[in-house]
Amino acid sequence: MRTSLLGAAAVVLFASVSARAHHSPAALYLLDKQIVVEGIVTEYRLVNPHARIYLDVTNAAGQVERWLAEGGSPLVLRRLGWNGQEVKPGDRVRIAGNPARDASKLIHWLTITRPDGSELFGEDIDFRAIDKRRRQQ
């Protein structure tokens, strides 16, 4: 009986720590707004807790700004078919997504358009829309 109680307590503790570790994108991003940035990939990392693409974006004044595009978890992205070779340094990409709440150079990606015109999708989207768009390509 005592072992069962300790086991149950351990499961509850582990579950609560895991649940607190994950956050909604709404904590960092304005989910009701979308922006588009276009730039040159300097680094791409399919890592936990979120995939990251660093890119240089030239602003209206001609100055280069360093942006970070944050995506879904590697587990979810791999289920969508990602393999870590989607983009590479030097690629010009167009990223549509949600801007950061603090107006920093940070975007939560929804779609990424690659140099060949193909689109990659993040995790926070309607999968029916993905299927429809893939059939059209």
Contacts in CASP RR format, 6 or more apart in sequence:
PFRMAT RR
TARGET T0000
AUTHOR 0000-0000-0000
METHOD contacts of the structure
MODEL  1
MRTSLLGAAAVVLFASVSARAHHSPAALYLLDKQIVVEGIVTEYRLVNPH
ARIYLDVTNAAGQVERWLAEGGSPLVLRRLGWNGQEVKPGDRVRIAGNPA
RDASKLIHWLTITRPDGSELFGEDIDFRAIDKRRRQQ
21 49 0 8 1.000
22 49 0 8 1.000
25 31 0 8 1.000
25 98 0 8 1.000
25 108 0 8 1.000
25 124 0 8 1.000
28 100 0 8 1.000
28 101 0 8 1.000
28 106 0 8 1.000
28 108 0 8 1.000
29 98 0 8 1.000
29 99 0 8 1.000
29 100 0 8 1.000
29 101 0 8 1.000
29 106 0 8 1.000
29 107 0 8 1.000
29 108 0 8 1.000
30 98 0 8 1.000
30 99 0 8 1.000
30 100 0 8 1.000
30 101 0 8 1.000
31 98 0 8 1.000
33 98 0 8 1.000
33 99 0 8 1.000
34 96 0 8 1.000
34 97 0 8 1.000
34 98 0 8 1.000
34 99 0 8 1.000
34 110 0 8 1.000
35 96 0 8 1.000
35 97 0 8 1.000
35 98 0 8 1.000
35 99 0 8 1.000
35 107 0 8 1.000
36 94 0 8 1.000
36 95 0 8 1.000
36 96 0 8 1.000
36 97 0 8 1.000
37 55 0 8 1.000
37 57 0 8 1.000
37 67 0 8 1.000
37 69 0 8 1.000
37 94 0 8 1.000
37 95 0 8 1.000
37 107 0 8 1.000
38 57 0 8 1.000
38 92 0 8 1.000
38 93 0 8 1.000
38 94 0 8 1.000
38 95 0 8 1.000
39 55 0 8 1.000
39 56 0 8 1.000
39 57 0 8 1.000
39 58 0 8 1.000
39 67 0 8 1.000
39 92 0 8 1.000
39 93 0 8 1.000
39 94 0 8 1.000
40 55 0 8 1.000
40 56 0 8 1.000
40 90 0 8 1.000
40 91 0 8 1.000
40 92 0 8 1.000
41 53 0 8 1.000
41 54 0 8 1.000
41 55 0 8 1.000
41 87 0 8 1.000
41 88 0 8 1.000
41 89 0 8 1.000
41 90 0 8 1.000
41 91 0 8 1.000
41 92 0 8 1.000
41 93 0 8 1.000
42 54 0 8 1.000
42 55 0 8 1.000
42 56 0 8 1.000
42 66 0 8 1.000
42 89 0 8 1.000
42 90 0 8 1.000
43 52 0 8 1.000
43 53 0 8 1.000
43 54 0 8 1.000
43 89 0 8 1.000
44 51 0 8 1.000
44 52 0 8 1.000
44 53 0 8 1.000
44 54 0 8 1.000
44 84 0 8 1.000
44 86 0 8 1.000
44 87 0 8 1.000
44 88 0 8 1.000
44 89 0 8 1.000
45 51 0 8 1.000
45 52 0 8 1.000
45 53 0 8 1.000
46 74 0 8 1.000
46 77 0 8 1.000
46 78 0 8 1.000
46 82 0 8 1.000
46 84 0 8 1.000
47 74 0 8 1.000
48 73 0 8 1.000
48 74 0 8 1.000
49 73 0 8 1.000
50 70 0 8 1.000
50 71 0 8 1.000
50 72 0 8 1.000
50 73 0 8 1.000
51 70 0 8 1.000
51 71 0 8 1.000
51 72 0 8 1.000
51 73 0 8 1.000
51 74 0 8 1.000
51 77 0 8 1.000
51 82 0 8 1.000
52 68 0 8 1.000
52 69 0 8 1.000
52 70 0 8 1.000
52 71 0 8 1.000
53 68 0 8 1.000
53 69 0 8 1.000
53 71 0 8 1.000
53 87 0 8 1.000
53 93 0 8 1.000
53 95 0 8 1.000
53 109 0 8 1.000
53 112 0 8 1.000
54 66 0 8 1.000
54 67 0 8 1.000
54 68 0 8 1.000
54 69 0 8 1.000
55 66 0 8 1.000
55 67 0 8 1.000
55 69 0 8 1.000
55 93 0 8 1.000
55 95 0 8 1.000
56 64 0 8 1.000
56 65 0 8 1.000
56 66 0 8 1.000
56 67 0 8 1.000
57 64 0 8 1.000
57 65 0 8 1.000
57 66 0 8 1.000
57 67 0 8 1.000
57 105 0 8 1.000
58 64 0 8 1.000
58 65 0 8 1.000
59 65 0 8 1.000
65 105 0 8 1.000
66 105 0 8 1.000
67 105 0 8 1.000
67 106 0 8 1.000
67 107 0 8 1.000
68 105 0 8 1.000
68 106 0 8 1.000
68 107 0 8 1.000
69 95 0 8 1.000
69 106 0 8 1.000
69 107 0 8 1.000
69 108 0 8 1.000
69 109 0 8 1.000
69 112 0 8 1.000
70 106 0 8 1.000
70 107 0 8 1.000
70 108 0 8 1.000
70 109 0 8 1.000
71 77 0 8 1.000
71 108 0 8 1.000
71 109 0 8 1.000
71 122 0 8 1.000
71 123 0 8 1.000
72 122 0 8 1.000
72 123 0 8 1.000
72 124 0 8 1.000
73 123 0 8 1.000
74 82 0 8 1.000
76 122 0 8 1.000
76 123 0 8 1.000
77 122 0 8 1.000
77 123 0 8 1.000
80 121 0 8 1.000
80 122 0 8 1.000
80 123 0 8 1.000
80 130 0 8 1.000
82 120 0 8 1.000
86 112 0 8 1.000
86 114 0 8 1.000
86 120 0 8 1.000
87 93 0 8 1.000
87 112 0 8 1.000
87 114 0 8 1.000
87 120 0 8 1.000
91 114 0 8 1.000
91 115 0 8 1.000
92 115 0 8 1.000
93 112 0 8 1.000
93 113 0 8 1.000
93 114 0 8 1.000
93 115 0 8 1.000
94 112 0 8 1.000
94 113 0 8 1.000
95 107 0 8 1.000
95 109 0 8 1.000
95 111 0 8 1.000
95 112 0 8 1.000
95 113 0 8 1.000
96 109 0 8 1.000
96 110 0 8 1.000
96 111 0 8 1.000
96 112 0 8 1.000
96 113 0 8 1.000
97 107 0 8 1.000
97 108 0 8 1.000
97 109 0 8 1.000
97 110 0 8 1.000
97 111 0 8 1.000
98 107 0 8 1.000
98 108 0 8 1.000
98 110 0 8 1.000
99 106 0 8 1.000
99 107 0 8 1.000
100 106 0 8 1.000
100 107 0 8 1.000
100 108 0 8 1.000
108 124 0 8 1.000
109 122 0 8 1.000
110 121 0 8 1.000
110 122 0 8 1.000
110 124 0 8 1.000
110 125 0 8 1.000
111 119 0 8 1.000
111 120 0 8 1.000
111 121 0 8 1.000
111 122 0 8 1.000
111 125 0 8 1.000
112 119 0 8 1.000
112 120 0 8 1.000
112 122 0 8 1.000
113 119 0 8 1.000
114 120 0 8 1.000
118 137 0 8 1.000
119 133 0 8 1.000
119 137 0 8 1.000
121 130 0 8 1.000
END
